Amino acid sequence: MADIKPKISLGLPVYNESEFLDETILSLEKQTYENIEIIAIDNGSDDDSYEKLEKYSQGDKRIKIFKNDENIGLSNNFNLIFKKSTGKYFVWIGAHDRYNRNFVEELLKTITSSKNISLVFSNVSNIDKNSQTINHKKNTGFQLLNNNSLLRLLKLPWMIRGSGDIVMGMFDSEILKKTTLFSDSVLWADVFLIYQISKLGKIIRVDEVLRDRRYFRDEEEHFETWESKYKKLTSRFRSPREIGNRKPGLSLYFPVLFMCWNIFYELGIKKFYNPINIIVSIYLITIFLLKRRAALWIDIKTYFSKS
């Protein structure tokens, strides 16, 4: 018998999110679709984030909370949350964002509207640290509506943008299990996940604004040059917040090259019996390198200037 009201898992990774956590959880508790589980994992916060999670879990049995003994890194915490989920569909939740009451209901309606859909997301509004609206509607991301996986991958590198918003949408859990989730050796872990998901099913955008994305960190300010912004991004990529207590390896100093390797391995040679996969992966790598050639040069200069 078909599951008329499937369970939806909302994964809430938390690291020093106390300032905005109340707004986020309250917006999840008020969802019009009630068959949800909220899985929250505190990743070694040194503020009172976990205490707030405890308070909400005591009042709502749908909230399941966990606490890592140490900071395991951003990507690993995101992945651990998914592994603990039990829903037919899954959503990663931004612990400083707000969600419209019909966020879950509308995404579920779309992802179940037809077959071969791997991911559904919505347009967003932007808010600041004071919850004031910066932008009422941001048309984010892109759609891949072809049923054929080859056509989706051929279109992907020319369309890809807004991956950070797209991966905060609703995934089919069984399809998501076929990916590497968020790779902790890839700077653009969200982009790499989109590459994999694009091969496995259609990506659809809901036009309605269903999430308020909050901008509040210093690194989200404007930079004088693109190079300074990129250096800040790669520096944060190697910080304890991102990788936990481990030391940054070579892959974290050459993100462009290791992104290319991951594309080649996961989309190309992992299923070596299909030569088309190899050809497509080389096509994707070539375009990625052309678009990121300036970043690759910065990686090389930065690494050898430190050597």
JOVENQUI-V929213 format. One record per residue. N is the residue number from 0. D_CENTER is the distance of its C-alpha to the mean C-alpha in whole Angstrom. Layout:
BEGIN
n->N d_center->D_CENTER
n->N d_center->D_CENTER
END
This chain:
BEGIN
n->0 d_center->32
n->1 d_center->29
n->2 d_center->27
n->3 d_center->27
n->4 d_center->25
n->5 d_center->22
n->6 d_center->20
n->7 d_center->17
n->8 d_center->15
n->9 d_center->13
n->10 d_center->11
n->11 d_center->12
n->12 d_center->11
n->13 d_center->14
n->14 d_center->15
n->15 d_center->18
n->16 d_center->17
n->17 d_center->21
n->18 d_center->21
n->19 d_center->19
n->20 d_center->18
n->21 d_center->21
n->22 d_center->20
n->23 d_center->17
n->24 d_center->19
n->25 d_center->21
n->26 d_center->19
n->27 d_center->18
n->28 d_center->22
n->29 d_center->23
n->30 d_center->21
n->31 d_center->24
n->32 d_center->22
n->33 d_center->23
n->34 d_center->23
n->35 d_center->19
n->36 d_center->19
n->37 d_center->17
n->38 d_center->16
n->39 d_center->16
n->40 d_center->16
n->41 d_center->17
n->42 d_center->17
n->43 d_center->20
n->44 d_center->20
n->45 d_center->24
n->46 d_center->24
n->47 d_center->25
n->48 d_center->21
n->49 d_center->22
n->50 d_center->25
n->51 d_center->24
n->52 d_center->22
n->53 d_center->25
n->54 d_center->27
n->55 d_center->24
n->56 d_center->24
n->57 d_center->28
n->58 d_center->28
n->59 d_center->26
n->60 d_center->26
n->61 d_center->23
n->62 d_center->21
n->63 d_center->21
n->64 d_center->20
n->65 d_center->20
n->66 d_center->21
n->67 d_center->20
n->68 d_center->23
n->69 d_center->22
n->70 d_center->19
n->71 d_center->17
n->72 d_center->14
n->73 d_center->11
n->74 d_center->9
n->75 d_center->12
n->76 d_center->12
n->77 d_center->8
n->78 d_center->10
n->79 d_center->13
n->80 d_center->12
n->81 d_center->12
n->82 d_center->15
n->83 d_center->17
n->84 d_center->16
n->85 d_center->19
n->86 d_center->18
n->87 d_center->18
n->88 d_center->15
n->89 d_center->12
n->90 d_center->9
n->91 d_center->7
n->92 d_center->9
n->93 d_center->9
n->94 d_center->13
n->95 d_center->14
n->96 d_center->14
n->97 d_center->16
n->98 d_center->16
n->99 d_center->19
n->100 d_center->21
n->101 d_center->21
n->102 d_center->17
n->103 d_center->17
n->104 d_center->20
n->105 d_center->19
n->106 d_center->16
n->107 d_center->18
n->108 d_center->21
n->109 d_center->19
n->110 d_center->18
n->111 d_center->21
n->112 d_center->23
n->113 d_center->23
n->114 d_center->23
n->115 d_center->20
n->116 d_center->17
n->117 d_center->14
n->118 d_center->12
n->119 d_center->13
n->120 d_center->11
n->121 d_center->13
n->122 d_center->15
n->123 d_center->15
n->124 d_center->17
n->125 d_center->17
n->126 d_center->19
n->127 d_center->20
n->128 d_center->21
n->129 d_center->24
n->130 d_center->22
n->131 d_center->24
n->132 d_center->23
n->133 d_center->22
n->134 d_center->21
n->135 d_center->22
n->136 d_center->20
n->137 d_center->17
n->138 d_center->17
n->139 d_center->14
n->140 d_center->12
n->141 d_center->15
n->142 d_center->16
n->143 d_center->17
n->144 d_center->20
n->145 d_center->22
n->146 d_center->23
n->147 d_center->24
n->148 d_center->21
n->149 d_center->23
n->150 d_center->23
n->151 d_center->20
n->152 d_center->19
n->153 d_center->22
n->154 d_center->21
n->155 d_center->17
n->156 d_center->18
n->157 d_center->20
n->158 d_center->17
n->159 d_center->14
n->160 d_center->13
n->161 d_center->10
n->162 d_center->7
n->163 d_center->5
n->164 d_center->7
n->165 d_center->7
n->166 d_center->4
n->167 d_center->5
n->168 d_center->8
n->169 d_center->11
n->170 d_center->11
n->171 d_center->14
n->172 d_center->14
n->173 d_center->17
n->174 d_center->15
n->175 d_center->12
n->176 d_center->14
n->177 d_center->16
n->178 d_center->13
n->179 d_center->12
n->180 d_center->9
n->181 d_center->7
n->182 d_center->11
n->183 d_center->12
n->184 d_center->15
n->185 d_center->13
n->186 d_center->12
n->187 d_center->10
n->188 d_center->7
n->189 d_center->5
n->190 d_center->8
n->191 d_center->10
n->192 d_center->8
n->193 d_center->9
n->194 d_center->12
n->195 d_center->13
n->196 d_center->12
n->197 d_center->14
n->198 d_center->17
n->199 d_center->17
n->200 d_center->17
n->201 d_center->17
n->202 d_center->14
n->203 d_center->15
n->204 d_center->15
n->205 d_center->17
n->206 d_center->19
n->207 d_center->20
n->208 d_center->18
n->209 d_center->16
n->210 d_center->14
n->211 d_center->16
n->212 d_center->13
n->213 d_center->15
n->214 d_center->16
n->215 d_center->18
n->216 d_center->18
n->217 d_center->20
n->218 d_center->18
n->219 d_center->17
n->220 d_center->21
n->221 d_center->22
n->222 d_center->24
n->223 d_center->27
n->224 d_center->26
n->225 d_center->23
n->226 d_center->24
n->227 d_center->24
n->228 d_center->20
n->229 d_center->19
n->230 d_center->21
n->231 d_center->20
n->232 d_center->16
n->233 d_center->17
n->234 d_center->19
n->235 d_center->16
n->236 d_center->15
n->237 d_center->18
n->238 d_center->18
n->239 d_center->19
n->240 d_center->16
n->241 d_center->13
n->242 d_center->16
n->243 d_center->18
n->244 d_center->22
n->245 d_center->22
n->246 d_center->23
n->247 d_center->21
n->248 d_center->22
n->249 d_center->23
n->250 d_center->20
n->251 d_center->18
n->252 d_center->21
n->253 d_center->21
n->254 d_center->17
n->255 d_center->19
n->256 d_center->21
n->257 d_center->19
n->258 d_center->16
n->259 d_center->19
n->260 d_center->20
n->261 d_center->17
n->262 d_center->17
n->263 d_center->21
n->264 d_center->21
n->265 d_center->18
n->266 d_center->19
n->267 d_center->23
n->268 d_center->25
n->269 d_center->23
n->270 d_center->25
n->271 d_center->28
n->272 d_center->30
n->273 d_center->29
n->274 d_center->30
n->275 d_center->28
n->276 d_center->24
n->277 d_center->26
n->278 d_center->27
n->279 d_center->24
n->280 d_center->22
n->281 d_center->24
n->282 d_center->24
n->283 d_center->20
n->284 d_center->21
n->285 d_center->24
n->286 d_center->22
n->287 d_center->19
n->288 d_center->22
n->289 d_center->24
n->290 d_center->21
n->291 d_center->20
n->292 d_center->24
n->293 d_center->24
n->294 d_center->21
n->295 d_center->23
n->296 d_center->26
n->297 d_center->25
n->298 d_center->24
n->299 d_center->27
n->300 d_center->29
n->301 d_center->27
n->302 d_center->27
n->303 d_center->31
n->304 d_center->32
n->305 d_center->31
n->306 d_center->33
END
